[in-house]
Amino acid sequence: ILHNFLSFAEEDESQIYVKFFKFHKCYDLIPTSAKLVVFDTHLLVKKAFFALVYN
């Protein structure tokens, strides 16, 4: 997989992040001891803040 990613990434550097996520999941970047909190874009900032404080 790494070889495929490197050969694919060498073609066009302007799309490097797009190409990276075609070969990796977003969870690969998060350490196993970390906590992931996902919010809806329609959530009010005040509610999101309290959700972060709670977690």
C-alpha positions in Angstrom: 0.0 0.0 0.0 2.8 2.4 0.8 4.4 1.9 -2.6 1.1 2.7 -4.3 0.6 5.8 -2.2 4.1 7.1 -2.9 3.9 6.5 -6.7 0.4 8.1 -6.7 1.6 11.1 -4.6 4.6 11.9 -6.8 2.3 12.7 -9.8 0.7 15.9 -8.4 1.8 17.5 -5.1 -1.1 19.9 -5.0 -3.5 17.1 -4.2 -1.3 15.4 -1.6 -3.9 15.4 1.2 -6.6 14.1 -1.0 -4.3 11.3 -2.1 -3.2 10.6 1.5 -6.8 10.0 2.6 -7.5 7.7 -0.3 -5.1 5.3 1.2 -5.6 6.0 4.9 -8.5 6.3 7.3 -8.8 9.5 9.5 -8.5 7.2 12.5 -4.9 6.3 11.5 -3.9 9.8 12.6 -5.4 9.5 16.1 -3.5 7.7 18.9 -5.3 4.8 20.5 -5.4 6.6 23.8 -7.1 9.7 22.4 -10.8 10.6 22.4 -12.6 11.7 19.3 -15.6 14.0 19.5 -17.6 14.7 16.4 -20.1 17.6 16.1 -22.8 18.4 13.6 -22.1 21.7 11.7 -25.6 22.9 12.7 -24.9 22.6 16.5 -24.8 25.8 18.4 -21.4 26.9 19.6 -22.6 27.1 23.2 -23.8 23.5 23.1 -20.6 22.4 21.4 -18.5 24.1 24.1 -20.4 22.4 26.9 -20.1 19.1 25.2 -16.4 19.5 25.0 -16.2 20.4 28.7 -18.3 17.4 29.6 -16.1 15.1 27.6 
